[in-house]
Amino acid sequence: MSTLRTRLFASIGIAVVASMALALVVGGLLVRRSYDRTVLAELVRQVDLLAARAPGLGSPPRGARAAERVLAHSGELVRAVPLPLPRGAPITAAQVVALEAGGTVSGTTVLEGRPVLFAAAGLPGRVLLLARPVRLGRAEFRPFVVALLVAGAVGVAAAAIVSFVLATRIAEPVHRVAEASRRLAAGASPEPVPVEGTAELATMAVSFNDMASELARAREAEQSFLLSVSHELKTPLTAIRGYAEGVEEGVVPPPEAAAMIRRESASLERLIQDLLDLGRLHRRAFTVRRERVDLGTVAEDAVRRHEASAREFGVVLSARRDGSAAGLGDPDRLLQVVSNLVENALRSTPRGGEVTVVAAESRLTVRDTGPGIAPEHLPRAFERFYLHRRRTEDRAVGSGLGLAIVKELTEAMGGTVGVESRIGQGTAFTVRLPAPPDREGGAHGEAIGS
């Protein structure tokens, strides 16, 4: 299979050679016509000079024969033809009339069986004819043809070089885009292709770079969403396992465990639906609703969800309500947010410590008595995987993915999340939500997301 560069080079080369050949043919014809006109003008000038000296030529035409011998050195023929011209003379009737009137004519004809260029002047009683064979003109014309051919060959060689350079400059950007496209299709992340060349090639490079960037962002968002959902699946599963163990050990009453397992199963069902939406609708973000939520209930559900883990870690976990604790958000997503914060707090708090979930008006705060976060880490606390190296005792704080999900979900509900911490005194994460409308249910069921 021929390459684009080869095809471009061949196409441009054929076009150049054809154009050059046409130029040579047309140029040769034009030069030939110009040469013939120049020769005829010269013959006319010479015959006029001879005609001016006609009295010296004498009669009989001894002088004409002398002139013929002189002009023969240049290949020209001179004849003195008596008038009237015989019938069938090799010139036109109009030229015969002009010569009989004493005029001068020129043109082409056949003389003594040879094609010639001629000029003739009418004299009293005769016609003076000066002719030059056409083949002699062709011999003189040959250097012009050779010069044209040499110039054409040089032009073709130069055009071939230019064609190769142009074909390379056109094909190279296309080749780079094609190679980058193959790498992109294979799942790699190619470097942006250089934006260069003509406007069309530059536009193609820009379009490819934009497409590659969008695809990379889409892949990253999809992977991030999968990681987030996978992370969130752990929390309800941990709660279900904890309550199942509590029922088995007789610590948790079966009705309470059944209610909790039912709620956690609903959370699992919603997370699985997120995964199905990702596969079917190419969704890359959580869907959230905005409705009036009792934040105190959310805090209590989060505490119940992690009671078993708190006992295992030896940490006191409690919930507290400060006055009216209402906010605008998605109850299930808020439970995910608080659960992530509680899980993070439990893992960072040493045995004997406390974790408290405080619900207030449009605000949820999770406080712990752990070692705290260094000031230089606070601005990046919500970045994915940033805090995965922090440890306390024998428990890893986590990968930092949970805090990133907290920020994503909170902002999707129109809220904000912040953190305050002092080394050795603990950490407090605060989620602030939009205030609910005065009339309950004013924004009930409003769904947002992508």
BELMO-V794648 format. One record per run of one state. SS is the DSSP state (@ for helix, = for strand, . for the rest). FROM is the first residue (numbers start at 0). TO is the last residue. If there is no record, write none. Layout:
SS,FROM,TO
SS,FROM,TO
This chain:
.,0,2
@,3,51
.,52,52
@,53,56
.,57,60
@,61,71
.,72,74
=,75,81
.,82,91
@,92,99
.,100,102
=,103,110
.,111,112
=,113,122
.,123,124
=,125,132
@,133,184
.,185,197
@,198,248
.,249,252
@,253,280
.,281,286
=,287,293
@,294,304
.,305,305
@,306,312
.,313,314
=,315,320
.,321,324
=,325,328
.,329,329
@,330,347
.,348,352
=,353,359
.,360,361
=,362,367
.,368,373
@,374,377
.,378,389
=,390,391
.,392,393
=,394,395
.,396,399
@,400,411
.,412,414
=,415,421
.,422,424
=,425,431
.,432,432
=,433,433
.,434,444
=,445,447
.,448,449
